[in-house]
């Protein structure tokens, strides 16, 4: 436990500033609750939390949000150990819940994979011999396998780079023939002349969301509702505010204007504005994970996912 706390202390990354939410007034003054949210990277996959924090949407809900960056396995362990309050690593959390850990995913912010296969200038699918992915067994690796199968070239080597940023560096450093990238690296590469060989925007999976300990669903239900509500407001604002969000991407993530605009285009294709997922899609994803994990018995979806709070919040918002 001491080692884990020291790890968290090193890895905590805080956002700066809490600008007010323009045109909206707080419904009631709430005592701020400090909560810690784990994300896997300072990535556009987690834009609903970064952008929502910058717009003061969590403040409005009485939530003092601290975003903590760490590798997913450490983050899920930290969640289980009560070192963080929430995690955005839905895929790994569902796998952990399958093994008996008391974790529940309470909303999804992204249910379409945002990965693209980007090759060296002039590269064709048939010429690819190796592909950089952030990790073997990761969603990026799964995306690579899917795309190479579509391109009829499955005889390639996959090189684990640890992060998408490293995959991008491997591509631009000409260490690999192609790389699996996600925004903003996809746009950075293609606008620089690298070849887009396909994407997985049509592939349904759990790339981002909100995970809590099972006990929180009841014991801290109002807090969880507040976090879900702020996240939904953020998603809604992202979809409605192209110019403002693009400017935010330039400022906070340090992106060039064209890269920010193209990254926003991709985000609108893959983000899940209502936080929900169809039951048939969820079951298909869970069955795939179960088979990959060698689990032969059926697993009830309510052991892994509880969307009752999400749907309760959405019903309340529709009445306003």
N, C-alpha and C positions, 0 to 999 in steps of 0.2 A: 504493500500500500504506500509506503514512504517513497519507494522508487517511482511509483505511478504518479504521485503528487509532484515529484521533482520533474518528471517528464512533462507534465501539464504546465508547470511553471515556465519551462523553457519554450514550449510550443504555443503558448497563448498569443494570439494576434488580435489586437483590438482595432475596431474602426474608429475613425475620427469624426466628431461632430454629430449633432442631431438636428438638422434643419427642420423647421415646422412643416406640417402637412398643409400646403396652400389651399385655402378655401374650405377647410374643414375645422370644426370646433370639437373639442373633447366633450364626450357625453357626460362624464363625471370625473371628478378628481380621484385618482386611485393611488394608493401607496405603492410606489415602484417595487417590483419584485425582481431581484437579481437572478437571472437564469443564464446558464452556460449551454451553448449549442455547439456541438462538434460538427465540423465539416472536413471533408477529406483534403481540400486544397482551396486556396484563394482563387476560385474558379468561377466561370460564368454559369456553371451548372447550379451554383448556389446563389445566383443573383436575386431570387426573391427575398432572401434574408439580408444580404448586403444592401440592396436597394431599399427594402422596407425599413431597415434601420436608418439609412441616410435620410429618409423622408419622415422620420418620427412616427411611423405607423405602430411600432411596438411600444413606444412611449405612450401613445394614445390609449393603449390597452393596459397601461400600468406595468409594462414589462421593461426592465433594464437589461437589454440583450447584450451578452458578451459572446462573440464568435471565436471559437477556438479551433485552430487548424492542427490536425494530426492524421497520421495514416489510419485508414479505416479499422484495421484490427485493434489498434490501441484505443481508438475512439469508442468502439463497441464495448471493449473491456472497461473503459472508463465509465460508460453509461451504466453498465451492470453494477459497477462498484460505487455508484452514486457520486462519482467525481465530476461528471457533467450531468445536466438535466435532460438534454435532448440530443439526438444524433440525426444527421441528414443522410447517413449511409444506409439506405433502405435495403439494397441487395444483400449486403453482408449481414445486416441485422435479421433479415428473414431467414438466412441460412443458420444463424445462431439460434433463432427461435425454433427452427426445425429440430435442433439438437436438445431442446428443452429449456433454453434460457428464457426467463419471463420478460420478453420484449414484445411490443406491439407497434406496428406502423399505423399512424393515425391519419396521415394524408400523403398524397403524392404530388410533387411539384413537377416531375418529369417522368413520363411513361413512354417516351420515344427516345431511342438512342441517338445522341448528337454527334456520332463519330463519322469521319470521312476517311477514305483511303487516298492519301496524297503521295504522288510519285515524283521522282526526279524529272526535270524538264526533258520532254521527248520520250518519257517512259511509257511503255504499253503493258497491259496485263500479262501478256505472254512472257515478257522479259524479266518480270519480278522474280528474284531469287530469295530475298529476305525482306521482312517487314518489322519495323520497330513498333512495339506495343508497351504500354505502361507496366504491364505485369502478366505473367502467364497465369491463366485462369481468371483474369479480370474481365470486366465488360468490354474493355478495349480489345482484348484477345478474342473474345466471342464475336465482336464486330468484325475483326480481321478474318476470322474463319468464315463467317457468313459471306463477306464480300469476295473473298478469294474463291469460294465455291461458286458464287454467281458468275465470276469471271473465268471459270473453268481452269483455274491454276491453283491446285491445292498442294503442290509439291514445293512449298516454300518454307524457309526457316523463320521462326519468330524470335525476336531478340527483345528481352525484357530490359526496359530502360529506367524503371522505377516511377517516373512521372511523365505526363504528357509533354511538359516543357523539355524534358530530356529527349523524348521521341522527336520533337521538333528540331532540337539541336543536332540529333543524329542525321536527320534528313538534310538540313542545311549544310552540315559538315560533310555530306556525301559519304557517310559511313554505312548507309542503308539505301536500298532501291526505293523503298516506300515506307510510309509511317501512318499509323492510325492517329488522327488528330481530332480535337474538338475545339469549339470556339474559345478564345479568339485565334488560336494557332492555325485553324483551318483557313481563315481569311488571310492571315498574315502570309501563309505559304502560297495560296492560289494567286493573290494579288501581286506576289513577287515572281510569278511565272512557273510555279510548280503545278503539276497536273492533277486535277481532281478526277479520280478513277471510279468514284461511286460513294454513296453514303448509306447510312442505316436509319434515316429519319422515319422510315416506314416500319421499323422493327420495334415491337412493343417489349418493354422491359422496365425495371425499376431503377432508374438512374439517380433519382433525387426525391426527397420527401421529408417526413418528420417521424421519428421513432422515439418512443418513451418506454419506461419500465411499466409493466402491466399494472402494478399497484397504483401508478399515477392516474390511470384512466378514471378511477373512482375517487381516490383520496385527494387528488389535485385537479379535479375535473374542470373547475372554473379557470384555473391557470392554463390548462391545456387548451381550453376553448379560446382564451385570449391570444395565445400564440398562433393557433390555427386561424383565427379571425384576422390577425395582422398579416399573416402569410398570404391569405386569400386576397386581402386588400392590395398587397404588394403585387401579386400576380395580375390582378385586374388593372392596376395602374401601369404595369409594364406593357400590357397589351394595348392600352389606350394612349400611351404617351411616347410615341416613337422619337420625336426630336429631343425630348427631355432625357429619355433613357440613353439615347445615343451619346448625348453630351456627357451624361454620367459615366458611361463606359470610357470615354476619352479621358475624363478627369481622374476617376478613381482607379481604373485599371491601366491608365497610361497608353491608350490605344490611339493610333492614327485615325483621322476622321473616316477614311474609306474602310478601314478594318473594323471600326466600331459600327458603322452602318451595316456592313455585311454580316457581322456577328449578330446584330440585332435581328436581321432577317432570319438567320438560322434559329435563334432562340424562339421566335414566334412559331416556327414549325414544330419545335419539340417540347416546349413547355406545356403543362397541363393546367389551363386557367381555372378549372373548378376543383382541382385537388383530388378528383375521384378517379376510379378505374372500373371498367366493366368487369363483372364477376367472371365471365367466360375468359377474358384476357388474363385476369389475375390467376385463375386456375391453370391456364396454359403455362404461364410463367413459373408458377409454383411446381407444376409437374416436371418442367424442364430442369429446374434446380434440384428437385428430389432425385431425378434420374442421374444427374451429374454427380450427386453426392452419394449414390449407391443406396438410397433409402427405398425400400420395396413397399412399405406400407403407405396407405393413403394418409394424408395429414389434413385435418379440418382447417379451413381458411381462417376461422375465428381464433385459432391458436397463434396466428401470425399477424393478422391485420384486424384492426377495429376501427371502422370508419363511422361509427355512431356519432362521435363528437363532430366530425366534419359535416355530416349531413344535418345534424342539429343546428350547427352554426349557419349553414347555408339556408336552412328553412327560416331561421330568425332574420337573416339579412334580406330575404325576399319579402318579408312582412314590413320592412321599413320603407 
